[in-house]
């Protein structure tokens, strides 16, 4: 009892040191726990990958080859280290020949795509920005011909991973390692899911090349607040909420987004759609010697959809506008209907407290208050004068201009988990 009493008295007299070492010890326990769990997790995935590496291949075939486009600056320069720790070992154990190309500046990934030859797949090791550049480079290189597109893997190594986080979710450090391992195993196992793409063109600018997005386009007050998150880094994990508090009264935010939208409704496929597709993909000299498969042509030639090419006009005034594909819908096991662009139009006006409340809901992944939802396969967005306003396309900033957005359904072949493919 004397020892206990003495210990209690010592702790009470030195409470600051006691609190400090208690907190330090707690962090130490959490660190060791995460380390042990991570090591065990990687051991299991390494064993799984090694099974593929032990499989024999015919002597007349070369080992599978993938090209990794790595953005070493992604996620505060942690991407390269995490790739070497959690992704590269699995690829090597699976017997895959890996060629790593590192980006050196913004836009470099699009240039790298042009120089890639003799590979079986491309793997994006970075965030949304790197994915946007790679997909744009691929579609420009192949002139949107899906038959010539290489399969694409995505390793969520960036700060923003909108699409990858839907198919490889995580909420803590150990789950993040698991997500990276799962994304790598999807490449190894070659499980492919067709994904929709949004082709975004600037109207009235013939010399501007289109951008091809996998996820979403955002415009408005919430987009502008999101873009300023990093300036509140000193709030630590609370910076995501601080940006809405400190920007809720600023006039520089796009509170009043006015535009005209001309859109056509989604279509499952008809004679009109197929006619446009074949006209787009009609090949060059070599294609004349290839026998055409008329199965798809016969299927769609008998389907007539009078609504397919009818344009609907809508004038909008909103504080928030989002266009996205079904690729980023959170419930991946929910059966998707026809491919479409989903347009969410937020409230026309929002006060300071509602702005903060909706911003917090947005950060938690909850649905915000909406004025209207439109579904389309193609749309033209013509904003009224918006000086210095910006869009976010897959979390990359672009100047607000009149644009045309066209859905390219099921054109990108992306590696996903087996349970997603079978869902």
TORKOL-4160 file (C-alpha; in steps of 0.2 Angstrom, whole numbers, padded with zeros to 4 digits, m for minus):
423
<pt num="1" X="0000" Y="0000" Z="0000"/>
<pt num="2" X="0014" Y="0012" Z="0004"/>
<pt num="3" X="0021" Y="0009" Z="m0014"/>
<pt num="4" X="0005" Y="0012" Z="m0022"/>
<pt num="5" X="0002" Y="0028" Z="m0011"/>
<pt num="6" X="0020" Y="0034" Z="m0015"/>
<pt num="7" X="0017" Y="0031" Z="m0034"/>
<pt num="8" X="0000" Y="0041" Z="m0034"/>
<pt num="9" X="0009" Y="0055" Z="m0025"/>
<pt num="10" X="0023" Y="0056" Z="m0037"/>
<pt num="11" X="0011" Y="0056" Z="m0052"/>
<pt num="12" X="0001" Y="0069" Z="m0044"/>
<pt num="13" X="0016" Y="0080" Z="m0040"/>
<pt num="14" X="0022" Y="0078" Z="m0058"/>
<pt num="15" X="0006" Y="0077" Z="m0068"/>
<pt num="16" X="0013" Y="0086" Z="m0083"/>
<pt num="17" X="0026" Y="0073" Z="m0086"/>
<pt num="18" X="0014" Y="0060" Z="m0082"/>
<pt num="19" X="0002" Y="0066" Z="m0095"/>
<pt num="20" X="0016" Y="0068" Z="m0108"/>
<pt num="21" X="0023" Y="0051" Z="m0106"/>
<pt num="22" X="0006" Y="0043" Z="m0106"/>
<pt num="23" X="0002" Y="0051" Z="m0122"/>
<pt num="24" X="0019" Y="0046" Z="m0129"/>
<pt num="25" X="0016" Y="0028" Z="m0123"/>
<pt num="26" X="m0001" Y="0028" Z="m0131"/>
<pt num="27" X="0006" Y="0034" Z="m0148"/>
<pt num="28" X="0020" Y="0021" Z="m0146"/>
<pt num="29" X="0007" Y="0007" Z="m0144"/>
<pt num="30" X="m0003" Y="0012" Z="m0159"/>
<pt num="31" X="0013" Y="0014" Z="m0170"/>
<pt num="32" X="0018" Y="m0004" Z="m0165"/>
<pt num="33" X="0001" Y="m0011" Z="m0167"/>
<pt num="34" X="0000" Y="m0003" Z="m0185"/>
<pt num="35" X="0017" Y="m0009" Z="m0189"/>
<pt num="36" X="0014" Y="m0027" Z="m0184"/>
<pt num="37" X="m0003" Y="m0027" Z="m0193"/>
<pt num="38" X="0005" Y="m0020" Z="m0209"/>
<pt num="39" X="0019" Y="m0032" Z="m0209"/>
<pt num="40" X="0007" Y="m0047" Z="m0207"/>
<pt num="41" X="m0005" Y="m0040" Z="m0221"/>
<pt num="42" X="0010" Y="m0038" Z="m0233"/>
<pt num="43" X="0016" Y="m0055" Z="m0229"/>
<pt num="44" X="m0001" Y="m0062" Z="m0234"/>
<pt num="45" X="m0002" Y="m0052" Z="m0250"/>
<pt num="46" X="0016" Y="m0057" Z="m0255"/>
<pt num="47" X="0012" Y="m0075" Z="m0253"/>
<pt num="48" X="m0003" Y="m0073" Z="m0264"/>
<pt num="49" X="0007" Y="m0063" Z="m0277"/>
<pt num="50" X="0021" Y="m0077" Z="m0277"/>
<pt num="51" X="0008" Y="m0090" Z="m0283"/>
<pt num="52" X="0006" Y="m0081" Z="m0299"/>
<pt num="53" X="0025" Y="m0079" Z="m0301"/>
<pt num="54" X="0027" Y="m0098" Z="m0300"/>
<pt num="55" X="0016" Y="m0101" Z="m0314"/>
<pt num="56" X="0025" Y="m0107" Z="m0330"/>
<pt num="57" X="0023" Y="m0098" Z="m0346"/>
<pt num="58" X="0025" Y="m0105" Z="m0364"/>
<pt num="59" X="0043" Y="m0104" Z="m0371"/>
<pt num="60" X="0037" Y="m0093" Z="m0385"/>
<pt num="61" X="0029" Y="m0080" Z="m0374"/>
<pt num="62" X="0038" Y="m0066" Z="m0364"/>
<pt num="63" X="0034" Y="m0062" Z="m0346"/>
<pt num="64" X="0019" Y="m0050" Z="m0344"/>
<pt num="65" X="0025" Y="m0032" Z="m0345"/>
<pt num="66" X="0017" Y="m0016" Z="m0337"/>
<pt num="67" X="0023" Y="0002" Z="m0337"/>
<pt num="68" X="0020" Y="0012" Z="m0321"/>
<pt num="69" X="0018" Y="0030" Z="m0323"/>
<pt num="70" X="0024" Y="0036" Z="m0305"/>
<pt num="71" X="0021" Y="0054" Z="m0299"/>
<pt num="72" X="0035" Y="0055" Z="m0285"/>
<pt num="73" X="0028" Y="0072" Z="m0280"/>
<pt num="74" X="0010" Y="0065" Z="m0276"/>
<pt num="75" X="0004" Y="0065" Z="m0258"/>
<pt num="76" X="0018" Y="0077" Z="m0251"/>
<pt num="77" X="0032" Y="0066" Z="m0260"/>
<pt num="78" X="0026" Y="0050" Z="m0251"/>
<pt num="79" X="0020" Y="0042" Z="m0267"/>
<pt num="80" X="0037" Y="0035" Z="m0272"/>
<pt num="81" X="0041" Y="0027" Z="m0255"/>
<pt num="82" X="0024" Y="0019" Z="m0253"/>
<pt num="83" X="0025" Y="0012" Z="m0270"/>
<pt num="84" X="0042" Y="0004" Z="m0267"/>
<pt num="85" X="0035" Y="m0003" Z="m0250"/>
<pt num="86" X="0018" Y="m0009" Z="m0254"/>
<pt num="87" X="0016" Y="m0011" Z="m0273"/>
<pt num="88" X="0032" Y="m0015" Z="m0282"/>
<pt num="89" X="0036" Y="m0031" Z="m0271"/>
<pt num="90" X="0020" Y="m0038" Z="m0276"/>
<pt num="91" X="0022" Y="m0035" Z="m0295"/>
<pt num="92" X="0040" Y="m0042" Z="m0295"/>
<pt num="93" X="0034" Y="m0058" Z="m0285"/>
<pt num="94" X="0021" Y="m0061" Z="m0298"/>
<pt num="95" X="0034" Y="m0062" Z="m0311"/>
<pt num="96" X="0029" Y="m0046" Z="m0320"/>
<pt num="97" X="0042" Y="m0035" Z="m0329"/>
<pt num="98" X="0040" Y="m0018" Z="m0323"/>
<pt num="99" X="0045" Y="m0002" Z="m0332"/>
<pt num="100" X="0044" Y="0014" Z="m0321"/>
<pt num="101" X="0042" Y="0031" Z="m0329"/>
<pt num="102" X="0042" Y="0046" Z="m0317"/>
<pt num="103" X="0034" Y="0062" Z="m0320"/>
<pt num="104" X="0044" Y="0078" Z="m0318"/>
<pt num="105" X="0031" Y="0091" Z="m0320"/>
<pt num="106" X="0013" Y="0095" Z="m0323"/>
<pt num="107" X="0007" Y="0088" Z="m0339"/>
<pt num="108" X="0022" Y="0077" Z="m0341"/>
<pt num="109" X="0011" Y="0061" Z="m0340"/>
<pt num="110" X="0002" Y="0065" Z="m0356"/>
<pt num="111" X="0019" Y="0066" Z="m0365"/>
<pt num="112" X="0025" Y="0050" Z="m0357"/>
<pt num="113" X="0010" Y="0041" Z="m0365"/>
<pt num="114" X="0016" Y="0045" Z="m0382"/>
<pt num="115" X="0033" Y="0036" Z="m0379"/>
<pt num="116" X="0026" Y="0020" Z="m0372"/>
<pt num="117" X="0027" Y="0005" Z="m0384"/>
<pt num="118" X="0027" Y="m0014" Z="m0381"/>
<pt num="119" X="0018" Y="m0015" Z="m0365"/>
<pt num="120" X="0003" Y="m0025" Z="m0359"/>
<pt num="121" X="m0004" Y="m0012" Z="m0347"/>
<pt num="122" X="m0002" Y="0005" Z="m0339"/>
<pt num="123" X="m0002" Y="0008" Z="m0321"/>
<pt num="124" X="m0005" Y="0025" Z="m0313"/>
<pt num="125" X="0004" Y="0028" Z="m0297"/>
<pt num="126" X="m0002" Y="0044" Z="m0291"/>
<pt num="127" X="m0018" Y="0054" Z="m0288"/>
<pt num="128" X="m0033" Y="0061" Z="m0298"/>
<pt num="129" X="m0022" Y="0073" Z="m0307"/>
<pt num="130" X="m0010" Y="0060" Z="m0314"/>
<pt num="131" X="m0025" Y="0049" Z="m0318"/>
<pt num="132" X="m0033" Y="0063" Z="m0328"/>
<pt num="133" X="m0017" Y="0066" Z="m0338"/>
<pt num="134" X="m0014" Y="0048" Z="m0342"/>
<pt num="135" X="m0032" Y="0045" Z="m0347"/>
<pt num="136" X="m0032" Y="0060" Z="m0358"/>
<pt num="137" X="m0015" Y="0055" Z="m0366"/>
<pt num="138" X="m0022" Y="0038" Z="m0370"/>
<pt num="139" X="m0038" Y="0044" Z="m0378"/>
<pt num="140" X="m0029" Y="0057" Z="m0388"/>
<pt num="141" X="m0016" Y="0044" Z="m0394"/>
<pt num="142" X="m0029" Y="0032" Z="m0399"/>
<pt num="143" X="m0041" Y="0044" Z="m0406"/>
<pt num="144" X="m0054" Y="0037" Z="m0394"/>
<pt num="145" X="m0053" Y="0020" Z="m0402"/>
<pt num="146" X="m0057" Y="0009" Z="m0387"/>
<pt num="147" X="m0050" Y="m0007" Z="m0396"/>
<pt num="148" X="m0033" Y="0001" Z="m0396"/>
<pt num="149" X="m0033" Y="0006" Z="m0377"/>
<pt num="150" X="m0022" Y="m0003" Z="m0365"/>
<pt num="151" X="m0029" Y="m0009" Z="m0349"/>
<pt num="152" X="m0027" Y="0004" Z="m0335"/>
<pt num="153" X="m0022" Y="0000" Z="m0316"/>
<pt num="154" X="m0024" Y="0014" Z="m0303"/>
<pt num="155" X="m0013" Y="0014" Z="m0287"/>
<pt num="156" X="m0021" Y="0027" Z="m0275"/>
<pt num="157" X="m0005" Y="0035" Z="m0270"/>
<pt num="158" X="m0011" Y="0053" Z="m0271"/>
<pt num="159" X="m0019" Y="0066" Z="m0260"/>
<pt num="160" X="m0035" Y="0065" Z="m0270"/>
<pt num="161" X="m0041" Y="0048" Z="m0276"/>
<pt num="162" X="m0059" Y="0050" Z="m0280"/>
<pt num="163" X="m0061" Y="0035" Z="m0292"/>
<pt num="164" X="m0049" Y="0023" Z="m0284"/>
<pt num="165" X="m0056" Y="0026" Z="m0267"/>
<pt num="166" X="m0073" Y="0020" Z="m0273"/>
<pt num="167" X="m0066" Y="0003" Z="m0278"/>
<pt num="168" X="m0052" Y="0002" Z="m0265"/>
<pt num="169" X="m0059" Y="0011" Z="m0249"/>
<pt num="170" X="m0049" Y="0014" Z="m0233"/>
<pt num="171" X="m0052" Y="0024" Z="m0217"/>
<pt num="172" X="m0035" Y="0022" Z="m0208"/>
<pt num="173" X="m0017" Y="0018" Z="m0211"/>
<pt num="174" X="m0018" Y="m0001" Z="m0211"/>
<pt num="175" X="m0033" Y="0000" Z="m0223"/>
<pt num="176" X="m0024" Y="0011" Z="m0234"/>
<pt num="177" X="m0010" Y="m0002" Z="m0236"/>
<pt num="178" X="m0023" Y="m0015" Z="m0239"/>
<pt num="179" X="m0030" Y="m0003" Z="m0253"/>
<pt num="180" X="m0013" Y="m0002" Z="m0261"/>
<pt num="181" X="m0011" Y="m0020" Z="m0260"/>
<pt num="182" X="m0028" Y="m0024" Z="m0267"/>
<pt num="183" X="m0026" Y="m0012" Z="m0282"/>
<pt num="184" X="m0009" Y="m0020" Z="m0286"/>
<pt num="185" X="m0017" Y="m0037" Z="m0285"/>
<pt num="186" X="m0031" Y="m0032" Z="m0297"/>
<pt num="187" X="m0017" Y="m0028" Z="m0310"/>
<pt num="188" X="m0009" Y="m0045" Z="m0306"/>
<pt num="189" X="m0025" Y="m0054" Z="m0308"/>
<pt num="190" X="m0030" Y="m0045" Z="m0323"/>
<pt num="191" X="m0048" Y="m0042" Z="m0318"/>
<pt num="192" X="m0055" Y="m0029" Z="m0329"/>
<pt num="193" X="m0071" Y="m0017" Z="m0327"/>
<pt num="194" X="m0076" Y="m0006" Z="m0342"/>
<pt num="195" X="m0078" Y="0012" Z="m0336"/>
<pt num="196" X="m0087" Y="0027" Z="m0343"/>
<pt num="197" X="m0077" Y="0043" Z="m0348"/>
<pt num="198" X="m0082" Y="0061" Z="m0350"/>
<pt num="199" X="m0075" Y="0070" Z="m0365"/>
<pt num="200" X="m0074" Y="0088" Z="m0361"/>
<pt num="201" X="m0071" Y="0101" Z="m0376"/>
<pt num="202" X="m0070" Y="0120" Z="m0375"/>
<pt num="203" X="m0083" Y="0127" Z="m0387"/>
<pt num="204" X="m0078" Y="0139" Z="m0401"/>
<pt num="205" X="m0059" Y="0135" Z="m0399"/>
<pt num="206" X="m0055" Y="0123" Z="m0413"/>
<pt num="207" X="m0036" Y="0122" Z="m0408"/>
<pt num="208" X="m0039" Y="0116" Z="m0390"/>
<pt num="209" X="m0038" Y="0097" Z="m0387"/>
<pt num="210" X="m0051" Y="0089" Z="m0377"/>
<pt num="211" X="m0049" Y="0083" Z="m0359"/>
<pt num="212" X="m0055" Y="0065" Z="m0354"/>
<pt num="213" X="m0061" Y="0064" Z="m0336"/>
<pt num="214" X="m0065" Y="0048" Z="m0326"/>
<pt num="215" X="m0073" Y="0056" Z="m0311"/>
<pt num="216" X="m0082" Y="0073" Z="m0311"/>
<pt num="217" X="m0082" Y="0091" Z="m0315"/>
<pt num="218" X="m0086" Y="0104" Z="m0301"/>
<pt num="219" X="m0091" Y="0122" Z="m0302"/>
<pt num="220" X="m0097" Y="0134" Z="m0288"/>
<pt num="221" X="m0094" Y="0140" Z="m0270"/>
<pt num="222" X="m0090" Y="0122" Z="m0263"/>
<pt num="223" X="m0077" Y="0119" Z="m0277"/>
<pt num="224" X="m0069" Y="0135" Z="m0273"/>
<pt num="225" X="m0068" Y="0132" Z="m0254"/>
<pt num="226" X="m0061" Y="0114" Z="m0257"/>
<pt num="227" X="m0047" Y="0122" Z="m0268"/>
<pt num="228" X="m0042" Y="0133" Z="m0253"/>
<pt num="229" X="m0040" Y="0118" Z="m0241"/>
<pt num="230" X="m0021" Y="0118" Z="m0241"/>
<pt num="231" X="m0020" Y="0136" Z="m0236"/>
<pt num="232" X="m0027" Y="0131" Z="m0219"/>
<pt num="233" X="m0013" Y="0117" Z="m0216"/>
<pt num="234" X="m0010" Y="0124" Z="m0198"/>
<pt num="235" X="m0027" Y="0118" Z="m0193"/>
<pt num="236" X="m0021" Y="0100" Z="m0196"/>
<pt num="237" X="m0035" Y="0087" Z="m0199"/>
<pt num="238" X="m0047" Y="0101" Z="m0196"/>
<pt num="239" X="m0042" Y="0111" Z="m0212"/>
<pt num="240" X="m0056" Y="0102" Z="m0222"/>
<pt num="241" X="m0069" Y="0111" Z="m0211"/>
<pt num="242" X="m0059" Y="0127" Z="m0208"/>
<pt num="243" X="m0060" Y="0131" Z="m0226"/>
<pt num="244" X="m0079" Y="0133" Z="m0226"/>
<pt num="245" X="m0079" Y="0143" Z="m0210"/>
<pt num="246" X="m0066" Y="0156" Z="m0217"/>
<pt num="247" X="m0073" Y="0157" Z="m0235"/>
<pt num="248" X="m0091" Y="0157" Z="m0231"/>
<pt num="249" X="m0092" Y="0176" Z="m0232"/>
<pt num="250" X="m0079" Y="0180" Z="m0246"/>
<pt num="251" X="m0085" Y="0188" Z="m0262"/>
<pt num="252" X="m0071" Y="0179" Z="m0272"/>
<pt num="253" X="m0081" Y="0163" Z="m0270"/>
<pt num="254" X="m0092" Y="0158" Z="m0285"/>
<pt num="255" X="m0109" Y="0160" Z="m0276"/>
<pt num="256" X="m0119" Y="0164" Z="m0291"/>
<pt num="257" X="m0116" Y="0152" Z="m0306"/>
<pt num="258" X="m0127" Y="0156" Z="m0320"/>
<pt num="259" X="m0128" Y="0146" Z="m0336"/>
<pt num="260" X="m0138" Y="0138" Z="m0350"/>
<pt num="261" X="m0137" Y="0119" Z="m0351"/>
<pt num="262" X="m0142" Y="0110" Z="m0368"/>
<pt num="263" X="m0143" Y="0092" Z="m0365"/>
<pt num="264" X="m0149" Y="0075" Z="m0373"/>
<pt num="265" X="m0156" Y="0061" Z="m0362"/>
<pt num="266" X="m0146" Y="0045" Z="m0359"/>
<pt num="267" X="m0148" Y="0031" Z="m0372"/>
<pt num="268" X="m0145" Y="0012" Z="m0370"/>
<pt num="269" X="m0140" Y="0011" Z="m0388"/>
<pt num="270" X="m0149" Y="0014" Z="m0404"/>
<pt num="271" X="m0147" Y="0015" Z="m0423"/>
<pt num="272" X="m0142" Y="0034" Z="m0421"/>
<pt num="273" X="m0129" Y="0030" Z="m0408"/>
<pt num="274" X="m0121" Y="0016" Z="m0417"/>
<pt num="275" X="m0120" Y="0027" Z="m0433"/>
<pt num="276" X="m0110" Y="0040" Z="m0424"/>
<pt num="277" X="m0099" Y="0027" Z="m0416"/>
<pt num="278" X="m0094" Y="0018" Z="m0433"/>
<pt num="279" X="m0091" Y="0035" Z="m0441"/>
<pt num="280" X="m0079" Y="0040" Z="m0427"/>
<pt num="281" X="m0070" Y="0023" Z="m0427"/>
<pt num="282" X="m0069" Y="0020" Z="m0446"/>
<pt num="283" X="m0051" Y="0015" Z="m0448"/>
<pt num="284" X="m0037" Y="0018" Z="m0460"/>
<pt num="285" X="m0029" Y="0008" Z="m0474"/>
<pt num="286" X="m0026" Y="m0008" Z="m0464"/>
<pt num="287" X="m0044" Y="m0009" Z="m0458"/>
<pt num="288" X="m0050" Y="m0013" Z="m0475"/>
<pt num="289" X="m0043" Y="m0030" Z="m0474"/>
<pt num="290" X="m0051" Y="m0035" Z="m0458"/>
<pt num="291" X="m0068" Y="m0043" Z="m0459"/>
<pt num="292" X="m0081" Y="m0032" Z="m0450"/>
<pt num="293" X="m0091" Y="m0040" Z="m0436"/>
<pt num="294" X="m0109" Y="m0036" Z="m0440"/>
<pt num="295" X="m0117" Y="m0043" Z="m0424"/>
<pt num="296" X="m0117" Y="m0026" Z="m0414"/>
<pt num="297" X="m0123" Y="m0017" Z="m0430"/>
<pt num="298" X="m0138" Y="m0029" Z="m0432"/>
<pt num="299" X="m0142" Y="m0027" Z="m0414"/>
<pt num="300" X="m0143" Y="m0008" Z="m0414"/>
<pt num="301" X="m0149" Y="m0005" Z="m0431"/>
<pt num="302" X="m0166" Y="m0012" Z="m0426"/>
<pt num="303" X="m0168" Y="0000" Z="m0411"/>
<pt num="304" X="m0175" Y="0017" Z="m0414"/>
<pt num="305" X="m0175" Y="0030" Z="m0399"/>
<pt num="306" X="m0184" Y="0046" Z="m0405"/>
<pt num="307" X="m0177" Y="0055" Z="m0389"/>
<pt num="308" X="m0159" Y="0050" Z="m0393"/>
<pt num="309" X="m0154" Y="0066" Z="m0402"/>
<pt num="310" X="m0167" Y="0079" Z="m0395"/>
<pt num="311" X="m0159" Y="0093" Z="m0386"/>
<pt num="312" X="m0167" Y="0100" Z="m0370"/>
<pt num="313" X="m0163" Y="0118" Z="m0364"/>
<pt num="314" X="m0162" Y="0123" Z="m0346"/>
<pt num="315" X="m0156" Y="0139" Z="m0338"/>
<pt num="316" X="m0149" Y="0138" Z="m0321"/>
<pt num="317" X="m0143" Y="0149" Z="m0306"/>
<pt num="318" X="m0135" Y="0139" Z="m0293"/>
<pt num="319" X="m0121" Y="0140" Z="m0279"/>
<pt num="320" X="m0115" Y="0123" Z="m0284"/>
<pt num="321" X="m0115" Y="0112" Z="m0299"/>
<pt num="322" X="m0107" Y="0095" Z="m0301"/>
<pt num="323" X="m0106" Y="0083" Z="m0316"/>
<pt num="324" X="m0100" Y="0065" Z="m0314"/>
<pt num="325" X="m0101" Y="0048" Z="m0321"/>
<pt num="326" X="m0107" Y="0032" Z="m0312"/>
<pt num="327" X="m0089" Y="0027" Z="m0309"/>
<pt num="328" X="m0088" Y="0037" Z="m0293"/>
<pt num="329" X="m0105" Y="0031" Z="m0285"/>
<pt num="330" X="m0100" Y="0025" Z="m0268"/>
<pt num="331" X="m0111" Y="0009" Z="m0268"/>
<pt num="332" X="m0101" Y="m0001" Z="m0281"/>
<pt num="333" X="m0112" Y="m0017" Z="m0278"/>
<pt num="334" X="m0128" Y="m0008" Z="m0283"/>
<pt num="335" X="m0133" Y="m0013" Z="m0301"/>
<pt num="336" X="m0130" Y="0002" Z="m0312"/>
<pt num="337" X="m0142" Y="0005" Z="m0326"/>
<pt num="338" X="m0137" Y="0014" Z="m0342"/>
<pt num="339" X="m0122" Y="0024" Z="m0343"/>
<pt num="340" X="m0125" Y="0043" Z="m0341"/>
<pt num="341" X="m0118" Y="0059" Z="m0335"/>
<pt num="342" X="m0127" Y="0064" Z="m0318"/>
<pt num="343" X="m0129" Y="0083" Z="m0316"/>
<pt num="344" X="m0132" Y="0089" Z="m0298"/>
<pt num="345" X="m0138" Y="0107" Z="m0297"/>
<pt num="346" X="m0137" Y="0114" Z="m0279"/>
<pt num="347" X="m0147" Y="0127" Z="m0271"/>
<pt num="348" X="m0149" Y="0144" Z="m0279"/>
<pt num="349" X="m0143" Y="0153" Z="m0264"/>
<pt num="350" X="m0135" Y="0147" Z="m0248"/>
<pt num="351" X="m0132" Y="0157" Z="m0232"/>
<pt num="352" X="m0116" Y="0157" Z="m0221"/>
<pt num="353" X="m0122" Y="0143" Z="m0209"/>
<pt num="354" X="m0130" Y="0132" Z="m0222"/>
<pt num="355" X="m0113" Y="0134" Z="m0232"/>
<pt num="356" X="m0104" Y="0127" Z="m0217"/>
<pt num="357" X="m0116" Y="0114" Z="m0213"/>
<pt num="358" X="m0117" Y="0107" Z="m0231"/>
<pt num="359" X="m0098" Y="0108" Z="m0232"/>
<pt num="360" X="m0096" Y="0097" Z="m0217"/>
<pt num="361" X="m0108" Y="0085" Z="m0224"/>
<pt num="362" X="m0099" Y="0085" Z="m0240"/>
<pt num="363" X="m0082" Y="0081" Z="m0231"/>
<pt num="364" X="m0091" Y="0066" Z="m0222"/>
<pt num="365" X="m0097" Y="0059" Z="m0239"/>
<pt num="366" X="m0115" Y="0063" Z="m0236"/>
<pt num="367" X="m0127" Y="0070" Z="m0248"/>
<pt num="368" X="m0130" Y="0089" Z="m0249"/>
<pt num="369" X="m0146" Y="0098" Z="m0252"/>
<pt num="370" X="m0150" Y="0099" Z="m0271"/>
<pt num="371" X="m0161" Y="0109" Z="m0282"/>
<pt num="372" X="m0162" Y="0097" Z="m0296"/>
<pt num="373" X="m0154" Y="0082" Z="m0304"/>
<pt num="374" X="m0152" Y="0080" Z="m0323"/>
<pt num="375" X="m0146" Y="0064" Z="m0332"/>
<pt num="376" X="m0138" Y="0066" Z="m0349"/>
<pt num="377" X="m0127" Y="0057" Z="m0362"/>
<pt num="378" X="m0121" Y="0074" Z="m0369"/>
<pt num="379" X="m0122" Y="0092" Z="m0363"/>
<pt num="380" X="m0116" Y="0109" Z="m0368"/>
<pt num="381" X="m0113" Y="0121" Z="m0353"/>
<pt num="382" X="m0113" Y="0140" Z="m0358"/>
<pt num="383" X="m0109" Y="0150" Z="m0342"/>
<pt num="384" X="m0113" Y="0168" Z="m0341"/>
<pt num="385" X="m0099" Y="0180" Z="m0338"/>
<pt num="386" X="m0088" Y="0172" Z="m0324"/>
<pt num="387" X="m0072" Y="0182" Z="m0322"/>
<pt num="388" X="m0058" Y="0172" Z="m0314"/>
<pt num="389" X="m0070" Y="0158" Z="m0310"/>
<pt num="390" X="m0063" Y="0140" Z="m0311"/>
<pt num="391" X="m0069" Y="0122" Z="m0314"/>
<pt num="392" X="m0062" Y="0107" Z="m0306"/>
<pt num="393" X="m0060" Y="0092" Z="m0317"/>
<pt num="394" X="m0055" Y="0077" Z="m0307"/>
<pt num="395" X="m0048" Y="0089" Z="m0294"/>
<pt num="396" X="m0038" Y="0099" Z="m0307"/>
<pt num="397" X="m0042" Y="0117" Z="m0310"/>
<pt num="398" X="m0047" Y="0124" Z="m0327"/>
<pt num="399" X="m0054" Y="0141" Z="m0332"/>
<pt num="400" X="m0073" Y="0142" Z="m0333"/>
<pt num="401" X="m0077" Y="0143" Z="m0352"/>
<pt num="402" X="m0092" Y="0136" Z="m0363"/>
<pt num="403" X="m0089" Y="0117" Z="m0364"/>
<pt num="404" X="m0097" Y="0102" Z="m0372"/>
<pt num="405" X="m0097" Y="0086" Z="m0362"/>
<pt num="406" X="m0099" Y="0070" Z="m0371"/>
<pt num="407" X="m0101" Y="0053" Z="m0362"/>
<pt num="408" X="m0090" Y="0039" Z="m0369"/>
<pt num="409" X="m0098" Y="0023" Z="m0362"/>
<pt num="410" X="m0088" Y="0008" Z="m0356"/>
<pt num="411" X="m0073" Y="0013" Z="m0366"/>
<pt num="412" X="m0059" Y="0012" Z="m0353"/>
<pt num="413" X="m0053" Y="m0005" Z="m0347"/>
<pt num="414" X="m0048" Y="m0003" Z="m0328"/>
<pt num="415" X="m0042" Y="m0016" Z="m0316"/>
<pt num="416" X="m0053" Y="m0019" Z="m0301"/>
<pt num="417" X="m0056" Y="m0031" Z="m0288"/>
<pt num="418" X="m0064" Y="m0048" Z="m0292"/>
<pt num="419" X="m0079" Y="m0045" Z="m0281"/>
<pt num="420" X="m0082" Y="m0028" Z="m0290"/>
<pt num="421" X="m0082" Y="m0037" Z="m0307"/>
<pt num="422" X="m0094" Y="m0051" Z="m0301"/>
<pt num="423" X="m0106" Y="m0039" Z="m0291"/>
